Amino acid sequence: MISSKHGTHTSKAEVTNIDRFGIWILLSDSEYFLSYDDFPWFRHATVDQIINVETFQAENLHWPELDIDLSIESIRHPEHFPLTYK
């Protein structure tokens, strides 16, 4: 049997921990650490803003309330993506 419609994407990001050093996100059986040093936009965000994360296109995360979009590659290798945040 051939399905005429693709299924919905079920891989969702989940914030698993928030502490004074950064946040941990679980996505597709991999956990990523986002330190506040590398990702300073999260340092003063509320818990509700941080846990409201959406996935789009298999390798991207979006925080709508913070207007932040990050690729998984930038989380894996932040040294390859210099920040201009002030």
BALODREN-688156 format. One record per residue: residue in one letter; x, y, z of N, C-alpha, C in turn. Coordinates in steps of 0.2 Angstrom, whole numbers, plus 5000, padded with zeros to 4 digits. Atoms other than C-alpha are relative to their C-alpha. Layout:
N
<site><rest>A</rest><n_xx>X</n_xx><n_yy>Y</n_yy><n_zz>Z</n_zz><ca_xx>X</ca_xx><ca_yy>Y</ca_yy><ca_zz>Z</ca_zz><c_xx>X</c_xx><c_yy>Y</c_yy><c_zz>Z</c_zz></site>
...
This chain:
86
<site><rest>M</rest><n_xx>5004</n_xx><n_yy>4994</n_yy><n_zz>5000</n_zz><ca_xx>5000</ca_xx><ca_yy>5000</ca_yy><ca_zz>5000</ca_zz><c_xx>5004</c_xx><c_yy>5006</c_yy><c_zz>5000</c_zz></site>
<site><rest>I</rest><n_xx>4996</n_xx><n_yy>4994</n_yy><n_zz>5000</n_zz><ca_xx>5007</ca_xx><ca_yy>5017</ca_yy><ca_zz>4996</ca_zz><c_xx>4996</c_xx><c_yy>5006</c_yy><c_zz>5003</c_zz></site>
<site><rest>S</rest><n_xx>5003</n_xx><n_yy>4994</n_yy><n_zz>4997</n_zz><ca_xx>5002</ca_xx><ca_yy>5032</ca_yy><ca_zz>5006</ca_zz><c_xx>5001</c_xx><c_yy>5006</c_yy><c_zz>4996</c_zz></site>
<site><rest>S</rest><n_xx>5000</n_xx><n_yy>4994</n_yy><n_zz>5004</n_zz><ca_xx>4998</ca_xx><ca_yy>5048</ca_yy><ca_zz>4997</ca_zz><c_xx>5002</c_xx><c_yy>5006</c_yy><c_zz>5004</c_zz></site>
<site><rest>K</rest><n_xx>4998</n_xx><n_yy>4994</n_yy><n_zz>4996</n_zz><ca_xx>5002</ca_xx><ca_yy>5059</ca_yy><ca_zz>5012</ca_zz><c_xx>5005</c_xx><c_yy>4998</c_yy><c_zz>5005</c_zz></site>
<site><rest>H</rest><n_xx>4994</n_xx><n_yy>5002</n_yy><n_zz>4995</n_zz><ca_xx>5018</ca_xx><ca_yy>5060</ca_yy><ca_zz>5023</ca_zz><c_xx>4997</c_xx><c_yy>5001</c_yy><c_zz>5007</c_zz></site>
<site><rest>G</rest><n_xx>5002</n_xx><n_yy>4999</n_yy><n_zz>4993</n_zz><ca_xx>5016</ca_xx><ca_yy>5059</ca_yy><ca_zz>5041</ca_zz><c_xx>5003</c_xx><c_yy>5006</c_yy><c_zz>5003</c_zz></site>
<site><rest>T</rest><n_xx>4998</n_xx><n_yy>4994</n_yy><n_zz>4997</n_zz><ca_xx>5019</ca_xx><ca_yy>5073</ca_yy><ca_zz>5053</ca_zz><c_xx>5007</c_xx><c_yy>4999</c_yy><c_zz>5004</c_zz></site>
<site><rest>H</rest><n_xx>4994</n_xx><n_yy>5001</n_yy><n_zz>4997</n_zz><ca_xx>5036</ca_xx><ca_yy>5076</ca_yy><ca_zz>5060</ca_zz><c_xx>4999</c_xx><c_yy>5000</c_yy><c_zz>5008</c_zz></site>
<site><rest>T</rest><n_xx>5001</n_xx><n_yy>5001</n_yy><n_zz>4993</n_zz><ca_xx>5037</ca_xx><ca_yy>5069</ca_yy><ca_zz>5078</ca_zz><c_xx>5006</c_xx><c_yy>5002</c_yy><c_zz>5004</c_zz></site>
<site><rest>S</rest><n_xx>4994</n_xx><n_yy>4999</n_yy><n_zz>4996</n_zz><ca_xx>5054</ca_xx><ca_yy>5074</ca_yy><ca_zz>5084</ca_zz><c_xx>4999</c_xx><c_yy>5007</c_yy><c_zz>5002</c_zz></site>
<site><rest>K</rest><n_xx>5001</n_xx><n_yy>4994</n_yy><n_zz>4997</n_zz><ca_xx>5052</ca_xx><ca_yy>5088</ca_yy><ca_zz>5096</ca_zz><c_xx>5006</c_xx><c_yy>5001</c_yy><c_zz>5005</c_zz></site>
<site><rest>A</rest><n_xx>4995</n_xx><n_yy>4998</n_yy><n_zz>4995</n_zz><ca_xx>5064</ca_xx><ca_yy>5098</ca_yy><ca_zz>5107</ca_zz><c_xx>4997</c_xx><c_yy>5000</c_yy><c_zz>5007</c_zz></site>
<site><rest>E</rest><n_xx>5002</n_xx><n_yy>4999</n_yy><n_zz>4993</n_zz><ca_xx>5063</ca_xx><ca_yy>5097</ca_yy><ca_zz>5126</ca_zz><c_xx>5005</c_xx><c_yy>5002</c_yy><c_zz>5004</c_zz></site>
<site><rest>V</rest><n_xx>4995</n_xx><n_yy>4998</n_yy><n_zz>4995</n_zz><ca_xx>5072</ca_xx><ca_yy>5107</ca_yy><ca_zz>5138</ca_zz><c_xx>5000</c_xx><c_yy>4996</c_yy><c_zz>5006</c_zz></site>
<site><rest>T</rest><n_xx>5000</n_xx><n_yy>5005</n_yy><n_zz>4995</n_zz><ca_xx>5078</ca_xx><ca_yy>5095</ca_yy><ca_zz>5151</ca_zz><c_xx>5003</c_xx><c_yy>5003</c_yy><c_zz>5007</c_zz></site>
<site><rest>N</rest><n_xx>4997</n_xx><n_yy>4997</n_yy><n_zz>4994</n_zz><ca_xx>5087</ca_xx><ca_yy>5107</ca_yy><ca_zz>5163</ca_zz><c_xx>5002</c_xx><c_yy>5007</c_yy><c_zz>4999</c_zz></site>
<site><rest>I</rest><n_xx>4998</n_xx><n_yy>4993</n_yy><n_zz>5000</n_zz><ca_xx>5090</ca_xx><ca_yy>5125</ca_yy><ca_zz>5167</ca_zz><c_xx>5004</c_xx><c_yy>5001</c_yy><c_zz>5006</c_zz></site>
<site><rest>D</rest><n_xx>4996</n_xx><n_yy>4998</n_yy><n_zz>4994</n_zz><ca_xx>5104</ca_xx><ca_yy>5131</ca_yy><ca_zz>5179</ca_zz><c_xx>5004</c_xx><c_yy>5006</c_yy><c_zz>4999</c_zz></site>
<site><rest>R</rest><n_xx>4997</n_xx><n_yy>4994</n_yy><n_zz>5000</n_zz><ca_xx>5115</ca_xx><ca_yy>5145</ca_yy><ca_zz>5182</ca_zz><c_xx>5006</c_xx><c_yy>5000</c_yy><c_zz>4995</c_zz></site>
<site><rest>F</rest><n_xx>4995</n_xx><n_yy>5001</n_yy><n_zz>5006</n_zz><ca_xx>5127</ca_xx><ca_yy>5139</ca_yy><ca_zz>5168</ca_zz><c_xx>4998</c_xx><c_yy>5000</c_yy><c_zz>4993</c_zz></site>
<site><rest>G</rest><n_xx>5003</n_xx><n_yy>5001</n_yy><n_zz>5007</n_zz><ca_xx>5115</ca_xx><ca_yy>5136</ca_yy><ca_zz>5154</ca_zz><c_xx>4994</c_xx><c_yy>4996</c_yy><c_zz>5000</c_zz></site>
<site><rest>I</rest><n_xx>5006</n_xx><n_yy>5004</n_yy><n_zz>5001</n_zz><ca_xx>5102</ca_xx><ca_yy>5125</ca_yy><ca_zz>5147</ca_zz><c_xx>5002</c_xx><c_yy>4994</c_yy><c_zz>4996</c_zz></site>
<site><rest>W</rest><n_xx>4999</n_xx><n_yy>5006</n_yy><n_zz>5004</n_zz><ca_xx>5101</ca_xx><ca_yy>5107</ca_yy><ca_zz>5141</ca_zz><c_xx>4993</c_xx><c_yy>4999</c_yy><c_zz>4996</c_zz></site>
<site><rest>I</rest><n_xx>5005</n_xx><n_yy>5001</n_yy><n_zz>5004</n_zz><ca_xx>5090</ca_xx><ca_yy>5102</ca_yy><ca_zz>5127</ca_zz><c_xx>5000</c_xx><c_yy>4993</c_yy><c_zz>4997</c_zz></site>
<site><rest>L</rest><n_xx>5000</n_xx><n_yy>5007</n_yy><n_zz>5003</n_zz><ca_xx>5085</ca_xx><ca_yy>5084</ca_yy><ca_zz>5121</ca_zz><c_xx>4996</c_xx><c_yy>5001</c_yy><c_zz>4994</c_zz></site>
<site><rest>L</rest><n_xx>5003</n_xx><n_yy>5000</n_yy><n_zz>5006</n_zz><ca_xx>5082</ca_xx><ca_yy>5082</ca_yy><ca_zz>5103</ca_zz><c_xx>5002</c_xx><c_yy>4994</c_yy><c_zz>4996</c_zz></site>
<site><rest>S</rest><n_xx>4998</n_xx><n_yy>5006</n_yy><n_zz>5004</n_zz><ca_xx>5081</ca_xx><ca_yy>5066</ca_yy><ca_zz>5093</ca_zz><c_xx>5005</c_xx><c_yy>4995</c_yy><c_zz>5004</c_zz></site>
<site><rest>D</rest><n_xx>4996</n_xx><n_yy>5004</n_yy><n_zz>4996</n_zz><ca_xx>5089</ca_xx><ca_yy>5056</ca_yy><ca_zz>5107</ca_zz><c_xx>5007</c_xx><c_yy>5002</c_yy><c_zz>5001</c_zz></site>
<site><rest>S</rest><n_xx>4993</n_xx><n_yy>4997</n_yy><n_zz>4999</n_zz><ca_xx>5104</ca_xx><ca_yy>5068</ca_yy><ca_zz>5108</ca_zz><c_xx>4998</c_xx><c_yy>5006</c_yy><c_zz>5005</c_zz></site>
<site><rest>E</rest><n_xx>5001</n_xx><n_yy>4995</n_yy><n_zz>4996</n_zz><ca_xx>5106</ca_xx><ca_yy>5080</ca_yy><ca_zz>5122</ca_zz><c_xx>5006</c_xx><c_yy>5005</c_yy><c_zz>4999</c_zz></site>
<site><rest>Y</rest><n_xx>4996</n_xx><n_yy>4995</n_yy><n_zz>5002</n_zz><ca_xx>5114</ca_xx><ca_yy>5097</ca_yy><ca_zz>5119</ca_zz><c_xx>5000</c_xx><c_yy>5005</c_yy><c_zz>5006</c_zz></site>
<site><rest>F</rest><n_xx>4999</n_xx><n_yy>4995</n_yy><n_zz>4995</n_zz><ca_xx>5121</ca_xx><ca_yy>5110</ca_yy><ca_zz>5132</ca_zz><c_xx>5001</c_xx><c_yy>5007</c_yy><c_zz>4997</c_zz></site>
<site><rest>L</rest><n_xx>4999</n_xx><n_yy>4993</n_yy><n_zz>5003</n_zz><ca_xx>5119</ca_xx><ca_yy>5128</ca_yy><ca_zz>5128</ca_zz><c_xx>5002</c_xx><c_yy>5005</c_yy><c_zz>5006</c_zz></site>
<site><rest>S</rest><n_xx>4998</n_xx><n_yy>4996</n_yy><n_zz>4994</n_zz><ca_xx>5130</ca_xx><ca_yy>5138</ca_yy><ca_zz>5140</ca_zz><c_xx>4998</c_xx><c_yy>5007</c_yy><c_zz>4999</c_zz></site>
<site><rest>Y</rest><n_xx>5001</n_xx><n_yy>4993</n_yy><n_zz>5000</n_zz><ca_xx>5126</ca_xx><ca_yy>5156</ca_yy><ca_zz>5144</ca_zz><c_xx>5006</c_xx><c_yy>5004</c_yy><c_zz>4997</c_zz></site>
<site><rest>D</rest><n_xx>4994</n_xx><n_yy>4996</n_yy><n_zz>5003</n_zz><ca_xx>5144</ca_xx><ca_yy>5161</ca_yy><ca_zz>5138</ca_zz><c_xx>4999</c_xx><c_yy>5000</c_yy><c_zz>4993</c_zz></site>
<site><rest>D</rest><n_xx>5000</n_xx><n_yy>5001</n_yy><n_zz>5007</n_zz><ca_xx>5141</ca_xx><ca_yy>5154</ca_yy><ca_zz>5121</ca_zz><c_xx>4993</c_xx><c_yy>5003</c_yy><c_zz>4997</c_zz></site>
<site><rest>F</rest><n_xx>5007</n_xx><n_yy>4998</n_yy><n_zz>5002</n_zz><ca_xx>5122</ca_xx><ca_yy>5158</ca_yy><ca_zz>5120</ca_zz><c_xx>4997</c_xx><c_yy>5005</c_yy><c_zz>5005</c_zz></site>
<site><rest>P</rest><n_xx>5001</n_xx><n_yy>4995</n_yy><n_zz>4994</n_zz><ca_xx>5120</ca_xx><ca_yy>5174</ca_yy><ca_zz>5131</ca_zz><c_xx>4992</c_xx><c_yy>5002</c_yy><c_zz>5000</c_zz></site>
<site><rest>W</rest><n_xx>5007</n_xx><n_yy>4997</n_yy><n_zz>5000</n_zz><ca_xx>5102</ca_xx><ca_yy>5178</ca_yy><ca_zz>5125</ca_zz><c_xx>4995</c_xx><c_yy>4996</c_yy><c_zz>5005</c_zz></site>
<site><rest>F</rest><n_xx>5004</n_xx><n_yy>5003</n_yy><n_zz>4995</n_zz><ca_xx>5095</ca_xx><ca_yy>5165</ca_yy><ca_zz>5137</ca_zz><c_xx>5002</c_xx><c_yy>5001</c_yy><c_zz>5007</c_zz></site>
<site><rest>R</rest><n_xx>4998</n_xx><n_yy>4999</n_yy><n_zz>4994</n_zz><ca_xx>5104</ca_xx><ca_yy>5171</ca_yy><ca_zz>5152</ca_zz><c_xx>4995</c_xx><c_yy>5003</c_yy><c_zz>5005</c_zz></site>
<site><rest>H</rest><n_xx>5005</n_xx><n_yy>4996</n_yy><n_zz>4996</n_zz><ca_xx>5090</ca_xx><ca_yy>5183</ca_yy><ca_zz>5158</ca_zz><c_xx>4993</c_xx><c_yy>4998</c_yy><c_zz>4998</c_zz></site>
<site><rest>A</rest><n_xx>5007</n_xx><n_yy>5002</n_yy><n_zz>5002</n_zz><ca_xx>5075</ca_xx><ca_yy>5174</ca_yy><ca_zz>5150</ca_zz><c_xx>4997</c_xx><c_yy>4996</c_yy><c_zz>5005</c_zz></site>
<site><rest>T</rest><n_xx>5004</n_xx><n_yy>5003</n_yy><n_zz>4995</n_zz><ca_xx>5061</ca_xx><ca_yy>5167</ca_yy><ca_zz>5160</ca_zz><c_xx>5000</c_xx><c_yy>4992</c_yy><c_zz>4998</c_zz></site>
<site><rest>V</rest><n_xx>5000</n_xx><n_yy>5007</n_yy><n_zz>5001</n_zz><ca_xx>5059</ca_xx><ca_yy>5148</ca_yy><ca_zz>5162</ca_zz><c_xx>4995</c_xx><c_yy>4999</c_yy><c_zz>4995</c_zz></site>
<site><rest>D</rest><n_xx>5005</n_xx><n_yy>5001</n_yy><n_zz>5005</n_zz><ca_xx>5043</ca_xx><ca_yy>5149</ca_yy><ca_zz>5152</ca_zz><c_xx>5002</c_xx><c_yy>5002</c_yy><c_zz>4993</c_zz></site>
<site><rest>Q</rest><n_xx>4997</n_xx><n_yy>4998</n_yy><n_zz>5006</n_zz><ca_xx>5052</ca_xx><ca_yy>5158</ca_yy><ca_zz>5138</ca_zz><c_xx>5005</c_xx><c_yy>4995</c_yy><c_zz>4997</c_zz></site>
<site><rest>I</rest><n_xx>4995</n_xx><n_yy>5005</n_yy><n_zz>5003</n_zz><ca_xx>5066</ca_xx><ca_yy>5145</ca_yy><ca_zz>5137</ca_zz><c_xx>4996</c_xx><c_yy>4993</c_yy><c_zz>4999</c_zz></site>
<site><rest>I</rest><n_xx>5003</n_xx><n_yy>5006</n_yy><n_zz>5001</n_zz><ca_xx>5054</ca_xx><ca_yy>5130</ca_yy><ca_zz>5138</ca_zz><c_xx>4996</c_xx><c_yy>5000</c_yy><c_zz>4994</c_zz></site>
<site><rest>N</rest><n_xx>5004</n_xx><n_yy>5000</n_yy><n_zz>5006</n_zz><ca_xx>5044</ca_xx><ca_yy>5136</ca_yy><ca_zz>5124</ca_zz><c_xx>5004</c_xx><c_yy>5000</c_yy><c_zz>4993</c_zz></site>
<site><rest>V</rest><n_xx>4996</n_xx><n_yy>5001</n_yy><n_zz>5006</n_zz><ca_xx>5055</ca_xx><ca_yy>5129</ca_yy><ca_zz>5110</ca_zz><c_xx>4997</c_xx><c_yy>4996</c_yy><c_zz>4995</c_zz></site>
<site><rest>E</rest><n_xx>5003</n_xx><n_yy>5004</n_yy><n_zz>5006</n_zz><ca_xx>5049</ca_xx><ca_yy>5123</ca_yy><ca_zz>5093</ca_zz><c_xx>5006</c_xx><c_yy>4998</c_yy><c_zz>4995</c_zz></site>
<site><rest>T</rest><n_xx>4995</n_xx><n_yy>5002</n_yy><n_zz>5005</n_zz><ca_xx>5058</ca_xx><ca_yy>5113</ca_yy><ca_zz>5080</ca_zz><c_xx>4997</c_xx><c_yy>5001</c_yy><c_zz>4993</c_zz></site>
<site><rest>F</rest><n_xx>5002</n_xx><n_yy>4999</n_yy><n_zz>5006</n_zz><ca_xx>5057</ca_xx><ca_yy>5117</ca_yy><ca_zz>5062</ca_zz><c_xx>5006</c_xx><c_yy>4997</c_yy><c_zz>4995</c_zz></site>
<site><rest>Q</rest><n_xx>4995</n_xx><n_yy>5003</n_yy><n_zz>5005</n_zz><ca_xx>5066</ca_xx><ca_yy>5108</ca_yy><ca_zz>5047</ca_zz><c_xx>5005</c_xx><c_yy>4996</c_yy><c_zz>5005</c_zz></site>
<site><rest>A</rest><n_xx>4997</n_xx><n_yy>5004</n_yy><n_zz>4995</n_zz><ca_xx>5075</ca_xx><ca_yy>5094</ca_yy><ca_zz>5056</ca_zz><c_xx>5006</c_xx><c_yy>5002</c_yy><c_zz>5004</c_zz></site>
<site><rest>E</rest><n_xx>4994</n_xx><n_yy>4997</n_yy><n_zz>4997</n_zz><ca_xx>5090</ca_xx><ca_yy>5104</ca_yy><ca_zz>5061</ca_zz><c_xx>5000</c_xx><c_yy>5007</c_yy><c_zz>5003</c_zz></site>
<site><rest>N</rest><n_xx>5001</n_xx><n_yy>4993</n_yy><n_zz>4998</n_zz><ca_xx>5083</ca_xx><ca_yy>5120</ca_yy><ca_zz>5068</ca_zz><c_xx>4996</c_xx><c_yy>5001</c_yy><c_zz>5006</c_zz></site>
<site><rest>L</rest><n_xx>5004</n_xx><n_yy>4998</n_yy><n_zz>4994</n_zz><ca_xx>5076</ca_xx><ca_yy>5127</ca_yy><ca_zz>5084</ca_zz><c_xx>4998</c_xx><c_yy>5007</c_yy><c_zz>5000</c_zz></site>
<site><rest>H</rest><n_xx>5003</n_xx><n_yy>4993</n_yy><n_zz>5000</n_zz><ca_xx>5065</ca_xx><ca_yy>5142</ca_yy><ca_zz>5087</ca_zz><c_xx>4997</c_xx><c_yy>5001</c_yy><c_zz>5007</c_zz></site>
<site><rest>W</rest><n_xx>5003</n_xx><n_yy>4998</n_yy><n_zz>4994</n_zz><ca_xx>5061</ca_xx><ca_yy>5151</ca_yy><ca_zz>5103</ca_zz><c_xx>4996</c_xx><c_yy>5006</c_yy><c_zz>4998</c_zz></site>
<site><rest>P</rest><n_xx>5004</n_xx><n_yy>4995</n_yy><n_zz>5003</n_zz><ca_xx>5046</ca_xx><ca_yy>5162</ca_yy><ca_zz>5097</ca_zz><c_xx>5000</c_xx><c_yy>5006</c_yy><c_zz>5005</c_zz></site>
<site><rest>E</rest><n_xx>5000</n_xx><n_yy>4994</n_yy><n_zz>4996</n_zz><ca_xx>5045</ca_xx><ca_yy>5173</ca_yy><ca_zz>5113</ca_zz><c_xx>5006</c_xx><c_yy>5004</c_yy><c_zz>5001</c_zz></site>
<site><rest>L</rest><n_xx>4994</n_xx><n_yy>4996</n_yy><n_zz>4999</n_zz><ca_xx>5063</ca_xx><ca_yy>5177</ca_yy><ca_zz>5113</ca_zz><c_xx>5003</c_xx><c_yy>5002</c_yy><c_zz>4993</c_zz></site>
<site><rest>D</rest><n_xx>4997</n_xx><n_yy>4999</n_yy><n_zz>5006</n_zz><ca_xx>5065</ca_xx><ca_yy>5178</ca_yy><ca_zz>5094</ca_zz><c_xx>5007</c_xx><c_yy>4998</c_yy><c_zz>4998</c_zz></site>
<site><rest>I</rest><n_xx>4994</n_xx><n_yy>5003</n_yy><n_zz>5001</n_zz><ca_xx>5079</ca_xx><ca_yy>5166</ca_yy><ca_zz>5093</ca_zz><c_xx>4999</c_xx><c_yy>4994</c_yy><c_zz>4996</c_zz></site>
<site><rest>D</rest><n_xx>5000</n_xx><n_yy>5006</n_yy><n_zz>5005</n_zz><ca_xx>5083</ca_xx><ca_yy>5154</ca_yy><ca_zz>5079</ca_zz><c_xx>5007</c_xx><c_yy>4997</c_yy><c_zz>5001</c_zz></site>
<site><rest>L</rest><n_xx>4993</n_xx><n_yy>5003</n_yy><n_zz>5000</n_zz><ca_xx>5098</ca_xx><ca_yy>5142</ca_yy><ca_zz>5081</ca_zz><c_xx>5000</c_xx><c_yy>4993</c_yy><c_zz>4996</c_zz></site>
<site><rest>S</rest><n_xx>4999</n_xx><n_yy>5007</n_yy><n_zz>5003</n_zz><ca_xx>5104</ca_xx><ca_yy>5127</ca_yy><ca_zz>5070</ca_zz><c_xx>5003</c_xx><c_yy>4996</c_yy><c_zz>5005</c_zz></site>
<site><rest>I</rest><n_xx>4997</n_xx><n_yy>5005</n_yy><n_zz>4996</n_zz><ca_xx>5109</ca_xx><ca_yy>5111</ca_yy><ca_zz>5078</ca_zz><c_xx>5008</c_xx><c_yy>5001</c_yy><c_zz>4999</c_zz></site>
<site><rest>E</rest><n_xx>4993</n_xx><n_yy>4999</n_yy><n_zz>5001</n_zz><ca_xx>5126</ca_xx><ca_yy>5114</ca_yy><ca_zz>5070</ca_zz><c_xx>5003</c_xx><c_yy>5006</c_yy><c_zz>5004</c_zz></site>
<site><rest>S</rest><n_xx>4997</n_xx><n_yy>4994</n_yy><n_zz>4996</n_zz><ca_xx>5129</ca_xx><ca_yy>5131</ca_yy><ca_zz>5079</ca_zz><c_xx>5000</c_xx><c_yy>4998</c_yy><c_zz>5008</c_zz></site>
<site><rest>I</rest><n_xx>4999</n_xx><n_yy>5002</n_yy><n_zz>4993</n_zz><ca_xx>5125</ca_xx><ca_yy>5122</ca_yy><ca_zz>5096</ca_zz><c_xx>5005</c_xx><c_yy>4995</c_yy><c_zz>5001</c_zz></site>
<site><rest>R</rest><n_xx>4994</n_xx><n_yy>5005</n_yy><n_zz>5000</n_zz><ca_xx>5137</ca_xx><ca_yy>5107</ca_yy><ca_zz>5092</ca_zz><c_xx>5007</c_xx><c_yy>5004</c_yy><c_zz>5000</c_zz></site>
<site><rest>H</rest><n_xx>4993</n_xx><n_yy>4997</n_yy><n_zz>5001</n_zz><ca_xx>5151</ca_xx><ca_yy>5119</ca_yy><ca_zz>5087</ca_zz><c_xx>4999</c_xx><c_yy>5008</c_yy><c_zz>5000</c_zz></site>
<site><rest>P</rest><n_xx>5001</n_xx><n_yy>4993</n_yy><n_zz>5000</n_zz><ca_xx>5148</ca_xx><ca_yy>5137</ca_yy><ca_zz>5093</ca_zz><c_xx>5006</c_xx><c_yy>5004</c_yy><c_zz>4998</c_zz></site>
<site><rest>E</rest><n_xx>4994</n_xx><n_yy>4997</n_yy><n_zz>5002</n_zz><ca_xx>5166</ca_xx><ca_yy>5141</ca_yy><ca_zz>5090</ca_zz><c_xx>5000</c_xx><c_yy>5002</c_yy><c_zz>4992</c_zz></site>
<site><rest>H</rest><n_xx>5000</n_xx><n_yy>4998</n_yy><n_zz>5007</n_zz><ca_xx>5162</ca_xx><ca_yy>5141</ca_yy><ca_zz>5071</ca_zz><c_xx>4995</c_xx><c_yy>5005</c_yy><c_zz>4999</c_zz></site>
<site><rest>F</rest><n_xx>5005</n_xx><n_yy>4995</n_yy><n_zz>5001</n_zz><ca_xx>5148</ca_xx><ca_yy>5154</ca_yy><ca_zz>5074</ca_zz><c_xx>5001</c_xx><c_yy>5005</c_yy><c_zz>5005</c_zz></site>
<site><rest>P</rest><n_xx>4998</n_xx><n_yy>4995</n_yy><n_zz>4995</n_zz><ca_xx>5156</ca_xx><ca_yy>5169</ca_yy><ca_zz>5082</ca_zz><c_xx>4993</c_xx><c_yy>5005</c_yy><c_zz>5001</c_zz></site>
<site><rest>L</rest><n_xx>5006</n_xx><n_yy>4996</n_yy><n_zz>4998</n_zz><ca_xx>5143</ca_xx><ca_yy>5180</ca_yy><ca_zz>5091</ca_zz><c_xx>5001</c_xx><c_yy>5007</c_yy><c_zz>4999</c_zz></site>
<site><rest>T</rest><n_xx>5000</n_xx><n_yy>4993</n_yy><n_zz>5000</n_zz><ca_xx>5140</ca_xx><ca_yy>5198</ca_yy><ca_zz>5089</ca_zz><c_xx>4996</c_xx><c_yy>5004</c_yy><c_zz>5005</c_zz></site>
<site><rest>Y</rest><n_xx>5005</n_xx><n_yy>4998</n_yy><n_zz>4995</n_zz><ca_xx>5129</ca_xx><ca_yy>5200</ca_yy><ca_zz>5104</ca_zz><c_xx>5004</c_xx><c_yy>5005</c_yy><c_zz>5005</c_zz></site>
<site><rest>K</rest><n_xx>4998</n_xx><n_yy>4995</n_yy><n_zz>4995</n_zz><ca_xx>5131</ca_xx><ca_yy>5215</ca_yy><ca_zz>5116</ca_zz><c_xx>4995</c_xx><c_yy>5001</c_yy><c_zz>5005</c_zz></site>
